[in-house]
Amino acid sequence: MLFDPAQQAAIAEVADPAHRGRAYGVVGFASMIGIAFAPLLGGVLLDTIGDHHAAMWLAIAMIGGGQTVCFVAFVRRRTTRHPATPRDTHPHGPG
């Protein structure tokens, strides 16, 4: 809930207006898949790693690192496709 306004604004900015509904649907589906599979993944990690707390935190950090790599790749792809103009970088326009 906390990230919904920012997430919706990012989708509106990135998605083609003709396909914006599909983009919202894909992001919503991905969010629900994450919510559905997180307990399963957590249980598998706990059964596999057991009582080794450092290994559990390392596994969680690796998942977060993978998400970070995907986010950076998305941002780079987005900025190369749509470079910023002076109007985009200054809130009151150029000058």
C-alpha positions, 0 to 999 in steps of 0.5 A: 500500500505504501508504494502504490502511488509511486508504482502507479505513477511509474507505470503511467510514465513508462507504459504506452498509453494504448497498453497502460491497462496491460502494464497495470495488470502485469505489475499487479499480477507480479505483486500477487505472485510475490505475496503468494509464493513468499511464505512458500519460499521462506519455508523452503529456505528455513527447511534447507538452511535450518538454524544457520542465521548467517546463511539465511540472511545471506540468502535473503540478501542475494534475493534483494541483490537480484531485485536490485540488478533487475531494477538497475537494468530497467532504469538504464534501459528506460534512460537510454530509450527516453533521455532526460530533457532540460524540462524534465530535470527542472520542476519549473522548466528550463532556466 
